[in-house]
């Protein structure tokens, strides 16, 4: 009987200890501006890191590229002779996209070109921005940082999160 009593007392003590809330640690309250500033700093750091990777890659391969204010790098291989691509124009082009390490992602062909209307989405924002720097018949390479492509999460199929894309394309038709 005494054993049963001790056993119940032991179980009761364990349950009592487990039921107690853990000690609360005081945390400094962060205001909304402080949290926003931290996110901004992290994003700026990541953008700079991606730009550094792209710059090192371009230096290694020797491509003469220009960087746009948004961070898109463009290598014009053939300038094209047609009209300049603008908002609301329908554009047909072929492309091949790869990761910075050369891993293939997606592509189209002359038989089955990609077609978009500039300004309506449906394609990476870096591709839309780059196309607007080109003319009908142009051939170019875009080096697209994640914030202008698939961001932190990738496309969850072939493009991992935080990936820089190399986009080789040829403008076939501008309407």
C-alpha positions in Angstrom: 0.0 0.0 0.0 2.8 2.4 0.9 4.4 1.5 -2.5 1.3 2.4 -4.3 1.0 5.7 -2.4 4.7 6.6 -3.2 4.1 5.7 -6.8 1.0 8.0 -7.0 3.0 10.8 -5.2 5.8 10.4 -7.7 3.4 10.5 -10.7 1.6 13.5 -9.3 4.9 15.4 -8.8 6.0 14.6 -12.4 2.6 15.8 -13.8 2.8 18.9 -11.7 6.3 19.8 -12.9 5.4 19.1 -16.5 2.3 21.2 -16.3 4.2 24.3 -15.2 4.8 27.0 -17.8 8.5 27.4 -18.7 10.1 30.6 -17.5 9.3 33.6 -19.7 12.3 35.4 -21.1 12.0 39.1 -21.4 12.3 40.2 -25.1 12.8 43.7 -26.3 9.8 44.7 -28.3 10.6 45.5 -31.9 8.6 48.2 -33.5 7.3 47.8 -37.1 10.0 50.1 -38.4 12.8 48.1 -36.8 11.5 44.8 -38.3 11.1 46.5 -41.8 14.6 47.8 -41.6 16.0 44.4 -40.8 14.1 42.9 -43.8 15.4 45.7 -46.1 19.0 45.1 -45.0 18.7 41.4 -45.6 17.2 41.9 -49.0 19.9 44.5 -49.9 22.6 42.1 -48.8 21.1 39.2 -50.8 20.8 41.4 -53.9 24.4 42.5 -53.6 25.5 38.9 -53.1 23.7 37.9 -56.3 25.2 40.8 -58.2 28.7 39.8 -57.0 28.1 36.2 -58.3 26.9 37.5 -61.7 29.9 39.9 -61.9 32.4 37.2 -61.1 30.7 34.9 -63.7 30.8 37.6 -66.4 34.5 38.2 -65.6 35.3 34.5 -65.8 33.5 34.0 -69.2 34.5 37.4 -70.6 31.0 38.5 -71.7 30.6 42.3 -72.2 27.4 43.0 -70.3 25.5 46.1 -69.2 23.6 46.2 -66.0 20.2 47.9 -65.9 19.1 49.9 -62.8 17.0 47.0 -61.7 20.0 44.6 -61.6 19.4 42.8 -64.9 22.5 42.1 -66.9 22.2 42.2 -70.7 24.7 40.9 -73.3 23.6 41.9 -76.8 25.1 39.3 -79.3 23.2 40.7 -82.3 21.4 44.1 -82.1 18.6 43.4 -84.5 17.3 45.7 -87.1 13.6 45.9 -86.6 11.5 48.2 -84.4 12.3 48.5 -80.7 10.1 46.4 -78.4 7.7 48.4 -76.2 4.8 48.0 -73.8 1.7 46.1 -75.3 3.7 44.7 -78.2 3.3 41.0 -79.0 6.7 39.3 -79.1 7.7 35.8 -80.4 11.1 34.5 -79.4 13.1 31.4 -78.8 15.0 30.9 -75.6 17.1 28.6 -73.5 17.3 29.1 -69.8 19.9 27.7 -67.5 21.2 28.2 -64.0 24.4 30.0 -63.5 26.2 26.6 -63.2 24.9 25.6 -66.6 22.1 23.3 -65.4 19.4 23.4 -68.1 15.9 24.7 -67.1 13.5 25.5 -69.9 13.6 26.2 -73.6 11.5 26.9 -76.7 12.3 26.5 -80.4 11.7 28.2 -83.7 8.9 25.6 -84.4 7.3 26.3 -81.0 8.4 29.9 -79.9 7.4 31.6 -76.7 4.9 34.4 -77.3 4.1 37.2 -74.8 2.5 40.6 -74.8 4.9 43.0 -73.0 3.4 44.3 -69.8 0.9 41.6 -69.2 3.1 39.2 -67.2 3.3 35.4 -67.7 7.1 35.5 -67.9 9.9 36.5 -65.5 10.0 40.3 -65.0 13.7 40.3 -66.0 12.8 38.8 -69.4 10.1 41.5 -70.0 12.6 44.2 -68.9 15.3 42.8 -71.1 13.1 42.4 -74.2 12.3 46.1 -74.0 16.0 46.9 -74.5 16.0 44.9 -77.8 14.6 45.2 -81.4 13.1 42.7 -83.8 15.7 40.2 -84.8 18.0 40.7 -81.8 19.9 38.0 -80.0 20.9 38.5 -76.4 21.8 36.9 -73.1 20.1 38.0 -69.9 21.6 37.3 -66.5 18.6 37.5 -64.3 18.9 37.8 -60.5 16.3 36.0 -58.4 14.4 39.2 -57.5 13.6 39.5 -61.3 13.0 35.8 -61.8 11.6 33.2 -59.4 12.6 34.8 -56.1 13.3 33.0 -52.8 11.3 29.9 -53.6 12.1 29.1 -57.3 9.5 27.6 -59.5 9.4 24.4 -57.5 10.0 22.3 -60.6 13.4 23.0 -62.2 14.5 26.3 -60.7 15.6 26.3 -57.1 15.1 29.3 -54.8 17.5 32.2 -55.0 18.8 31.2 -58.4 20.3 33.4 -61.0 19.1 32.5 -64.5 21.0 32.8 -67.8 18.4 33.4 -70.5 19.7 33.1 -74.1 17.1 34.4 -76.6 16.4 35.4 -80.2 13.6 37.7 -81.0 11.7 36.2 -84.0 8.8 38.6 -84.5 7.4 41.8 -83.0 3.8 42.9 -83.6 
